[in-house]
Amino acid sequence: MNKKIHVTDTILRDAHQSLIATRMRLEDMLPICDKLDKVGFWSLEVWGGATFDACVRFLKEDPWERLRKLRAALPNTRLQMLLRGQNLLGYRHYSDDVVKAFVAKAAVNGIDVFRIFDAMNDVRNLRTAIEAVKAAGKHAQGTISYTTSPVHTTASFVELAKRMQEKGVDSIAIKDMAGLLTPFATAELVGALKAEIDLPVFLHTHDTAGLGAMCQLKGVEAGADHIDTAISSFAWGTSHPGTESMVAALRGTPYDTGLDLELLQEIGLYFYNVRKKYHQFESEFTGIDTRVQVNQVPGGMMSNLANQLKEQGALHRINEVFEEIPKVRADLGFPPLVTPTSQIVGTQAVFNVLAGARYKTITNEVKLYLQGRYGRAPGEVNEHLRFQAIGSEEVIDVRPADLLKPEMARLRTEIGALAKSEEDVLTYAMFPDIGRKFLEEREAGTLQPEALLPIPTPGASASREGVPTEFVIDVHGESYRVDITGVGIRGEGKRHFFLSIDGVPEEVVFEPLNEFVAGGTGKRKQASAPGDVSTSMPGNIVDVLVKEGDTVKAGQAVLITEAMKMETEVQAPIAGTVKAVHVAKGDRVNPGEVLIEIAG
């Protein structure tokens, strides 16, 4: 009996999120949409995940406008998004009224299929989103965040799927974000799901360990109805099996996809050239790496950790972090490693390694996790760690959103006239700081995407043809990698260069040395006195909790910093009086700098 396999292509979302840090711009999507629309995909994943964040933070694109333009350019194809349940597209739980408003607006603007997951596999955190999708008349896809651990079994995943079916989902997706599935485990899980539930089963796996195509083939043989693939020029490694390869593999079999291989190859050539434009975001950590089967670190998380350690000058310690991650995960009750739990576990592991002592510093997100604020942990947590993190504070056992008051009215008031639509309010809701900045820049007409470095020309001079010349410089004891591209454009006695410092690119202007004025802002001095407050990781100041003249106790929180999208309290090293505050909200800070001075 023939069974056509349906294909969802991830080229416009997860493929470039996995390989080039979600940096593909709308201008590179629209020209190929006509051909994508003719392929006959069951759906195209175009939104959600990190795309919303990247649009607002880096690309300075309105994510809602992106969705509307893609909807207009792809009239014959279902558009799909990834939604983090009660977290939506942010990194915290939102109130039910925000979830309902977001889903309703996403549906109106063009989303047909909502793949809804929860990092903890806590179905309570999916309920409101599923109800909102059904109310909008769209396809609600319940999602299993696949992982392996002593508490995750085929039977537990089948039970999870049954609970989602009871909530009214239209299909079930197996989301293997880290590439942990193996071919025979895939066949077992898919077979068990098809035997117990009467819903289509979608298979989404990353090729991090090089097993993705084999897993999909075994899944199809076991009864999977749909597979997720990526156009070949953005496939494999930490992305997905190649679309063309899977179409070719199934062609002429009972599982034939019916897709036009020649048209797909034309699309692949288009994106092959597009990818060159984003060369500065390529990473050595996005290729095939079977270590994921041991350390369980998803590819995107791997490159993020590498960048964070590089900032610290500690990239050589990445294997220590990989060894620490499973230990932290066990202490937290074996959560699957997917946003936001991957950031929670990964950041804590980095702190543990760099501090030289486990849990010397505990991030705010770990504290919230241990309070039950993200949902029910899959397994038992380390109670000693829980007491160390939150003391005698109450651990909640209800759905976290049940404790949240409605937020939409407050959000509308806070953002005020900057919001020209309900969509703008929701942008602010997802990311208050960068959302407000985006809306302010839009109002002022100053939106400017991050600079793209010129495409290197093979064999050309590094100084003249866009190939960076690399330097490592030391400034006040801190090491920086500086890449300078191009000979520069002279004008008004100044010279313009493309400059990348520690991988962050921008166009800069250099003035002649004799015009430099010493004694400007400069670097902050290095901590040396007992009362000097500093951080152990580079990041941004989220909040300053004290002011000059305040009396503080040893261990009292005086700052909140953000690194790797996780917040951490910085505590007073001694009791005393705040002598000076050298930072403000939004400042970028580096390890060892004096941020606050306390006199004992």
Secondary structure, 3 states (H helix, E strand, C coil): CCCCCEEEECCCCHHHHHHCCCCCCHHHCHHHHHHHHHHCCCEEEEEECCHHHHHHHHHCCCHHHHHHHHHHHCCCCEEEEEECHHHCCCCCCCCHHHHHHHHHHHHHHCCCEEEECCCCCCHHHCHHHHHHHHHCCCEEEEEEECCCECCECHHHHHHHHHHHHHCCCCEEEEEECCCCCCHHHHHHHHHHHHHHCCCCEEEEECCCCCCHHHHHHHHHHHCCCEEEEECHHHCCCCCCCEHHHHHHHHCCCCCCCCCCHHHHHHHHHHHHHHHHCCHHHCCCCCCCCCCHHHHCCCHHHHHHHHHHHHHCCCHHHHHHHHHHHHHHHHHCCCCCCCCCHHHHHHHHHHHHHHHCCCCCCCCHHHHHHHCCCCCCCCCCCCHHHHHHHHCCCCCCCCCHHHHCCCCHHHHHHHHHHHCCCHHHHHHHHHCHHHHHHHHHHHHHCCCCCCCCCCCCCCCCCCCCCCCCEEEEEEECCEEEEEEEEEEEEEECCEEEEEEEECCEEEEEEECCHHHCCCCCCCCCCECCCCCEECCCCCEEEEEECCCCCCEECCCCEEEEEEECCEEEEEECCCCEEEEEECCCCCCEECCCECCEEEEC
